[in-house]
Amino acid sequence: MTEPFILSVLYKGETLQLPAQLLLQGYIHRFKITVRDTELLFEPDEEGLYRAVSMEAMGAGPMPAVDRDLLQLIQEQLAALSA
C-alpha cells in the first residue's frame, strides 16, 4: 500500500480529497498528506495515534500553519485506516 491514494476528509461541510502516500523506512512508517499544496507528515506516537511531524525536524523548513481541526480530522482518518 505504498502507492499514492486519496484520503477523504469532511471539513467544514466540504469533502476534501487529499493526496496521500504511505512512506516506509525500516521499522518506521509515515503518511505524507498534501493539503492545499503543502506536504505534511504524520507518524504514530507512543500510543499508536498519529501526530503531525514538524517539517523543520525533517530538514524541510518550518511546518506551515494548518488549522488544528483539519489536522485532527486527518489524524482520525489515518487511525481508522490503520485499525
C-alpha positions as CSV (number, residue, x, y, z in Angstrom):
1,M,0.0,0.0,0.0
2,T,2.8,2.4,-0.7
3,E,1.1,3.6,-3.9
4,P,-0.4,7.1,-3.7
5,F,-4.1,7.2,-2.6
6,I,-6.7,9.8,-1.8
7,L,-7.7,10.5,1.8
8,S,-11.2,11.9,2.0
9,V,-11.9,14.2,5.0
10,L,-15.1,16.1,5.7
11,Y,-14.0,19.6,6.8
12,K,-16.4,22.5,7.5
13,G,-19.1,21.0,5.3
14,E,-16.7,20.3,2.4
15,T,-15.2,16.9,1.4
16,L,-11.5,17.4,0.9
17,Q,-9.8,14.9,-1.4
18,L,-6.2,14.9,-0.1
19,P,-3.4,13.2,-2.0
20,A,-1.6,10.8,0.4
21,Q,1.1,8.2,0.4
22,L,2.5,5.7,2.9
23,L,6.2,6.0,3.4
24,L,8.1,3.0,4.8
25,Q,11.6,3.4,6.3
26,G,12.8,0.3,8.0
27,Y,10.5,-0.2,11.1
28,I,9.1,3.3,10.8
29,H,6.2,4.4,8.7
30,R,4.8,7.8,8.0
31,F,2.0,9.2,5.9
32,K,2.7,12.1,3.6
33,I,-0.5,14.1,3.1
34,T,-0.8,17.1,0.8
35,V,-3.2,19.8,2.0
36,R,-3.6,22.8,-0.4
37,D,-0.1,22.3,-2.0
38,T,1.5,21.8,1.4
39,E,3.0,18.4,2.3
40,L,2.5,17.3,5.9
41,L,4.0,14.2,7.5
42,F,2.1,12.1,10.1
43,E,3.7,9.3,12.2
44,P,2.4,7.2,15.0
45,D,3.3,8.2,18.5
46,E,3.9,6.0,21.6
47,E,0.1,5.4,22.0
48,G,-0.3,4.5,18.3
49,L,-2.2,7.7,17.5
50,Y,-1.0,9.8,14.6
51,R,0.7,13.2,15.0
52,A,1.8,15.8,12.5
53,V,5.6,15.9,12.4
54,S,7.4,19.2,12.1
55,M,8.8,19.6,8.7
56,E,11.7,21.5,10.3
57,A,12.6,18.4,12.2
58,M,12.7,16.6,8.9
59,G,15.1,19.2,7.4
60,A,12.4,20.8,5.2
61,G,11.8,24.1,7.0
62,P,9.1,25.1,9.4
63,M,5.7,23.5,9.4
64,P,3.2,25.7,7.7
65,A,0.1,26.9,9.6
66,V,-2.7,24.4,9.1
67,D,-6.0,24.5,11.0
68,R,-5.9,22.3,14.1
69,D,-9.4,20.9,13.4
70,L,-8.2,19.8,10.0
71,L,-5.1,18.2,11.5
72,Q,-7.3,16.3,14.0
73,L,-9.6,15.0,11.2
74,I,-6.7,13.8,9.2
75,Q,-5.3,12.0,12.3
76,E,-8.6,10.3,12.9
77,Q,-8.8,9.2,9.3
78,L,-5.3,7.7,9.4
79,A,-6.1,5.9,12.7
80,A,-9.2,4.4,11.0
81,L,-7.1,3.2,8.1
82,S,-4.6,1.6,10.5
83,A,-7.3,-0.2,12.6
